Amino acid sequence: MAKVLMKGNEAMAEAAIQAGCRYYFGYPITPQNEVTEYMSKRMPEVGGVFLQAESEVSAINMVYGAGGAGARVMTSTSGPGLSLMQEGISYLAGAQIPCVIVNIMRGGPGLGNIQGAQSDYFQSVKGGGHGDYKLIVLAPSTIQEMADLVQEAFDIADDYRNPVVILGDGMLGQMMEPVDFDNVKKTRRNLPEKTWATTGRGNREHRNVINSLYIDPPVLEKHNYVLFEKYKRAEQNEVRYEMVNCDDAEVILVAYGTMARVAKNVMNIARREGYKVGLIRPISLWPFPKEPFKKTVDQVKGYLVVEMSMGQMVEDVQLATECKKPVHFYGRPAGMIPEPSVMLEKIKQIAGGAR
Amino acid sequence: MAVVFEKTKGLTDVPFSYCPGCTHGIIHRLVAEAMEELGVLDKAIGVASVGCSVFAYEFFNCDMQQAAHGRAPAVATGIKRVHPDKVVFTYQGDGDLAAIGTAEIVHAAARGEKITVIFVNNANYGMTGGQMAPTTLVGQRTTTTPYGRKPEVNGYPIRVSEMLSTLDGAAYIERVAVYDVKHIMQAKKAIKNAFLAQIQNKGFSLVEVLSTCPTNWGMTPVEALKWVKDHMEPYYPLGVYKNTLEEVK
């Protein structure tokens, strides 16, 4: 298979099939419908199951059942649908069921609109559902990376027995770019066998039970500690980021997903005008990459976080820099794209003076 | 000495968490015996719901999943689609199935999802202390209808079996009661038939069991059994509402 021109949504669906996902449950919502439609066509070809659920609430609970039964399983949605899935996501995390959840973000709050946006960062990274839990959240910025990270997401999910979120936006979902599926990076994890799955008891000595209920407080406390040991391991091993031109940078742009593409262009323009500008692009939004900020905080005059939102990731940047240097923010909500000219102006202000 | 009776292998040794006189215990035993007698315990995967039967995953001696409130049919759908050769069942109460989980049960039935649902109707929310359920009878007092259920305020109780039997995906639907031995025997036959509908790949199957809640009804267990017969059965008539089973030899 040579390079193929595909929409981001289609590329993620194909990548899931190639990662061995044979069960997909979803509900129509723009701007991610191509995932659902692609799956409805492809799953029967590979002997898998595509099922259109009656709601996102049901879709995520079908994911719970299938994941708990030992299958590689995926769902996809956009903001309003992800809100409905929060209950199920909390149960998935509590019951330690691996699965992949794609959120192709659109403008909010409420019904908002259907343009690409980045305003579901808090919902994905800080929780969203009830209880103490973490999701591993990956944010691609190209169509190739969408395919790469879907493969990665399934491996991480199985490795940690935890839901993994691919956080994209409507722009990435709808945009077409060449994808090379032959070179999708396959991590060589020694994935554990799913001995815990409810497959029917057969000759097994013990019953398998998928559950998030621990009525006795000390027992539930212990369960929470088990989860957080796992999250600690993820914080040590699953941090992903890209640093560009940071070695001599006085001003560093911080952006993820679609916004990072715009930021990269602005960085190049600024460089041509003589400003020492770099880019930090978090790929894992949780665990959030703190290291690139530790490495650069002493040298820079300040950071400029750009988001297609009113400012959400900016709070994690403030935490990562421990407020040692100014963290500036520029963002636009509602599916509007922050202007490169405004970004450039802000870079110049932070750098101080003309070059 | 010859063994003349043994506890079913379909139940674990974990003591039930149900109140004295509650008929959940009888229904558990019937479901477990049905699975054992059909020889499907080793390939059964059950789904516990939220309510009094929330701990059902500790009682049934097979693989189990515990589902969020009302979502058991969706969870069972996920399991069955992964393991179409296994026997998948849910065990749900009236609050779980007929209120918060209405969408899930209707669509599982409409899809003809090959799962078996044991629906326990005791006309109130038992676990949370006896609030009004969608199946609470008109005039019935609960902790949230202290003056009795009034149709002008709360509408009318839902007849789940009748409603679901209108759907083409439903293969076997029967309403039973467990207030005396004769009815308990009939209930067991119904549960077996429901599992058979799944095993024969006919489609969705459900057995609605009229059950007691002596604690929240404020009755003795014997009074509660009589109340099912005198008050619930007239509104919820027993019988087979859908049957597409092949003749069992």
Boltz contact constraints between the chains, C-beta under 6 A:
constraints:
  - contact:
      token1: [A, 49]
      token2: [B, 81]
      max_distance: 6.0
  - contact:
      token1: [A, 54]
      token2: [B, 103]
      max_distance: 6.0
  - contact:
      token1: [A, 54]
      token2: [B, 107]
      max_distance: 6.0
  - contact:
      token1: [A, 58]
      token2: [B, 74]
      max_distance: 6.0
  - contact:
      token1: [A, 58]
      token2: [B, 104]
      max_distance: 6.0
  - contact:
      token1: [A, 61]
      token2: [B, 71]
      max_distance: 6.0
  - contact:
      token1: [A, 61]
      token2: [B, 74]
      max_distance: 6.0
  - contact:
      token1: [A, 61]
      token2: [B, 75]
      max_distance: 6.0
  - contact:
      token1: [A, 62]
      token2: [B, 74]
      max_distance: 6.0
  - contact:
      token1: [A, 62]
      token2: [B, 77]
      max_distance: 6.0
  - contact:
      token1: [A, 62]
      token2: [B, 78]
      max_distance: 6.0
  - contact:
      token1: [A, 64]
      token2: [B, 75]
      max_distance: 6.0
  - contact:
      token1: [A, 65]
      token2: [B, 75]
      max_distance: 6.0
  - contact:
      token1: [A, 65]
      token2: [B, 78]
      max_distance: 6.0
  - contact:
      token1: [A, 65]
      token2: [B, 79]
      max_distance: 6.0
  - contact:
      token1: [A, 66]
      token2: [B, 78]
      max_distance: 6.0
  - contact:
      token1: [A, 66]
      token2: [B, 82]
      max_distance: 6.0
  - contact:
      token1: [A, 68]
      token2: [B, 65]
      max_distance: 6.0
  - contact:
      token1: [A, 69]
      token2: [B, 79]
      max_distance: 6.0
  - contact:
      token1: [A, 69]
      token2: [B, 82]
      max_distance: 6.0
  - contact:
      token1: [A, 69]
      token2: [B, 83]
      max_distance: 6.0
  - contact:
      token1: [A, 71]
      token2: [B, 82]
      max_distance: 6.0
  - contact:
      token1: [A, 87]
      token2: [B, 68]
      max_distance: 6.0
  - contact:
      token1: [A, 91]
      token2: [B, 68]
      max_distance: 6.0
  - contact:
      token1: [A, 198]
      token2: [B, 45]
      max_distance: 6.0
  - contact:
      token1: [A, 198]
      token2: [B, 63]
      max_distance: 6.0
  - contact:
      token1: [A, 198]
      token2: [B, 65]
      max_distance: 6.0
  - contact:
      token1: [A, 200]
      token2: [B, 43]
      max_distance: 6.0
  - contact:
      token1: [A, 200]
      token2: [B, 45]
      max_distance: 6.0
  - contact:
      token1: [A, 200]
      token2: [B, 63]
      max_distance: 6.0
  - contact:
      token1: [A, 200]
      token2: [B, 86]
      max_distance: 6.0
  - contact:
      token1: [A, 201]
      token2: [B, 42]
      max_distance: 6.0
  - contact:
      token1: [A, 201]
      token2: [B, 62]
      max_distance: 6.0
  - contact:
      token1: [A, 201]
      token2: [B, 63]
      max_distance: 6.0
  - contact:
      token1: [A, 202]
      token2: [B, 42]
      max_distance: 6.0
  - contact:
      token1: [A, 207]
      token2: [B, 63]
      max_distance: 6.0
  - contact:
      token1: [A, 208]
      token2: [B, 63]
      max_distance: 6.0
  - contact:
      token1: [A, 209]
      token2: [B, 57]
      max_distance: 6.0
  - contact:
      token1: [A, 209]
      token2: [B, 64]
      max_distance: 6.0
  - contact:
      token1: [A, 210]
      token2: [B, 65]
      max_distance: 6.0
  - contact:
      token1: [A, 211]
      token2: [B, 57]
      max_distance: 6.0
  - contact:
      token1: [A, 211]
      token2: [B, 66]
      max_distance: 6.0
  - contact:
      token1: [A, 213]
      token2: [B, 66]
      max_distance: 6.0
